[in-house]
Amino acid sequence: MSDEVDILPHDRLAVQSPFEAEVAALIVTSLQLEMDAADIAPGDALFNEGLGLDSIDALELALAISRDYGLELKSDAADNRVIFTNLRNLARHIETHRTR
């Protein structure tokens, strides 16, 4: 029996889970982005240097999340910066708190 731990290459860690793929598709369609949802890496930033989203995009995305998942994201919530950091955090938050 080996005590070695398999270390996954970085690119394998960047594969979207099925739910992350669903949320990525929501981001692309609701914001009418000209890109493939599969090109959004789970750990890449959604704002600024990442996808380049802005505060208006965040509001539109929050409305789409509310509509599709029954989850209200308030603009003044203290943890928004963490929730919207990247696709993985956003998908995890939606999956944990969704009502539909």
C-alpha positions as CSV (number, residue, x, y, z in Angstrom):
1,M,0.0,0.0,0.0
2,S,1.4,3.3,-1.0
3,D,1.3,6.5,1.0
4,E,1.7,8.7,-2.1
5,V,-1.0,11.2,-2.9
6,D,-2.0,11.7,-6.5
7,I,-1.6,15.3,-7.4
8,L,-3.9,16.4,-10.2
9,P,-2.4,18.7,-12.9
10,H,-3.8,22.3,-12.7
11,D,-5.8,21.9,-15.9
12,R,-7.7,19.0,-14.5
13,L,-8.6,21.0,-11.4
14,A,-10.2,23.6,-13.8
15,V,-12.8,21.3,-15.2
16,Q,-16.4,22.4,-14.5
17,S,-18.7,20.2,-12.5
18,P,-22.1,19.6,-14.1
19,F,-23.7,22.3,-11.9
20,E,-20.8,24.8,-12.6
21,A,-21.5,24.2,-16.3
22,E,-25.2,25.0,-15.7
23,V,-24.3,28.2,-13.9
24,A,-21.7,29.1,-16.6
25,A,-24.4,28.7,-19.2
26,L,-26.7,31.0,-17.2
27,I,-23.9,33.6,-17.0
28,V,-23.3,33.5,-20.8
29,T,-27.0,33.6,-21.7
30,S,-28.2,36.1,-19.2
31,L,-25.4,38.5,-19.9
32,Q,-25.4,37.8,-23.7
33,L,-21.6,37.1,-23.6
34,E,-20.0,36.2,-26.9
35,M,-18.2,33.1,-25.6
36,D,-18.8,29.5,-24.9
37,A,-19.8,28.7,-21.3
38,A,-17.3,25.8,-21.2
39,D,-14.5,28.4,-21.6
40,I,-15.2,29.8,-18.1
41,A,-12.7,28.1,-15.8
42,P,-14.2,27.5,-12.3
43,G,-11.4,29.4,-10.6
44,D,-11.0,32.3,-12.9
45,A,-12.2,35.7,-11.7
46,L,-15.6,36.8,-12.9
47,F,-14.9,40.5,-12.6
48,N,-12.1,42.9,-13.6
49,E,-9.2,40.9,-15.0
50,G,-11.2,37.7,-15.4
51,L,-14.4,37.8,-17.5
52,G,-14.5,41.5,-17.1
53,L,-17.9,41.7,-15.6
54,D,-19.0,44.9,-13.9
55,S,-21.6,46.0,-11.3
56,I,-24.5,46.1,-13.9
57,D,-23.6,42.6,-15.0
58,A,-23.7,41.5,-11.3
59,L,-27.3,42.9,-11.0
60,E,-28.4,41.2,-14.2
61,L,-26.9,38.0,-13.0
62,A,-28.5,38.2,-9.6
63,L,-31.9,38.6,-11.3
64,A,-31.3,35.6,-13.4
65,I,-30.2,33.5,-10.4
66,S,-33.3,34.6,-8.5
67,R,-35.5,33.7,-11.5
68,D,-34.0,30.3,-12.1
69,Y,-33.0,29.1,-8.6
70,G,-35.3,31.1,-6.3
71,L,-32.3,32.5,-4.5
72,E,-32.3,36.2,-3.7
73,L,-28.8,37.8,-3.7
74,K,-28.9,41.2,-2.0
75,S,-26.6,43.9,-3.4
76,D,-25.5,45.0,0.1
77,A,-24.7,41.5,1.4
78,A,-21.3,41.4,3.1
79,D,-20.2,38.1,1.5
80,N,-21.0,39.1,-2.2
81,R,-17.3,39.7,-2.9
82,V,-16.6,36.1,-1.9
83,I,-19.7,34.6,-3.6
84,F,-18.9,36.4,-6.9
85,T,-15.2,35.8,-6.9
86,N,-15.4,33.0,-9.4
87,L,-17.7,30.4,-11.0
88,R,-16.9,27.8,-8.4
89,N,-17.8,30.0,-5.4
90,L,-21.0,31.2,-7.2
91,A,-22.1,27.8,-8.1
92,R,-21.4,26.4,-4.6
93,H,-23.4,29.3,-3.1
94,I,-26.4,28.7,-5.4
95,E,-26.4,25.0,-4.9
96,T,-26.3,25.4,-1.1
97,H,-29.1,28.1,-0.9
98,R,-31.3,27.5,-3.9
99,T,-35.1,26.9,-3.3
100,R,-35.7,25.4,-6.7
